[in-house]
């Protein structure tokens, strides 16, 4: 199973109303076909009443193995259904890669 599919499968435990996992590795200085940089947008009732940091901790705990072994960067957009509707079903784009130490 590839990493994107693993992320999608594991995050089903949060019973999301919306889940999008985007492999953004191609935007970074990594080999073609890499699965190292991801953006996750997840809308779930499990986030109700939780601060942003608590939501991110929930996701990070679920994806602990992937974060320890495969994922270099993970952008998280965690929302309740109400927040999702307030944003009209949108989320921010990821910033462009600056190339890490190569940008200096």
N, C-alpha and C positions, 0 to 999 in steps of 0.2 A: 504494500500500500504506500502511495506517495505521501509526503508530509501534508500537502494541502488536504487530501482526503482524510488523513488522520485527524487533523484539526477540526474539520467539519463533523466528523463522526463523534469525537470526544465532546464537542461543544453542544451536541444534542442533549446532553445531560441537563443543560439549563433550559430546555424546552423553549427555544427561541421562536418568536413570531416572525423574525427575519434574521437571516444569517448570510453574510457574504464574506468569503475568504478570498483575498486577491494575492497572488504571488507577485510581488514587486521586485524580485531579484534581478530581473533584466534591467532595472534602472540603476543598478549598482555595479561596481567593479568586481564581478564574480564570473566564473565560467558559464558559458551558455548551458541552459538546462538546470541551473542551480535552484534549490529550494531553501533559501536562507533568509529572505526578507518578506514579511507578510503584513498585510493590513486586514484586520478583522472588524467588521461592523456587525454587532449583535444587539438585537432588541429582545428583551426578556423581562417577564414579570419577576424573575428572581432578583432583579436589580432594584425593585421598588423599595424605597426608604434607605437605600445604601449610598454612601458617599462614593465618589469616583474612585478613590484609592481602594476601597473595599471591593468594588466591582472588578477592578483590574487584578486584585489579588485572587479573586475567585477564578478568573480566567487563567491567570498564571499558574495557579495550583492544578487546575485541570490539565494544562499543557506542560507540566513540569518536566516530563521526559523529553519532549521536543525542544524545550528551551535549554535543557542541559546538554543535548546532543546535537541538534541540527539547526535550530533557529538562531540566527544572529541578531535580527531585529524584528520586533513585533509592535505594530501600531494598532491601538485598540480604540474603537468607538463603541462604548457600551451605553445603551439607553433603555429606558422604559418605553412602553408603547406611547404614553403621553408625550414624552420628550421627542420621540420619533415623529409624531404628528406635528408637534410644534416646529420642528425643523423641516417639515414638508417632505419627509423621507429622504433627506440629504445628509451628507457628512462632508467634512473637510477633506481636501486632497492632501496627499502626503507631500512634504517639502521635497525639492530636488536633492539628489545625493550630491554631497560636496566632495566625495572621494576619500573621506577619512584623512589619513595622514598624508595622502598624495596631494591634497589641496594646499598644503603649506609651502 
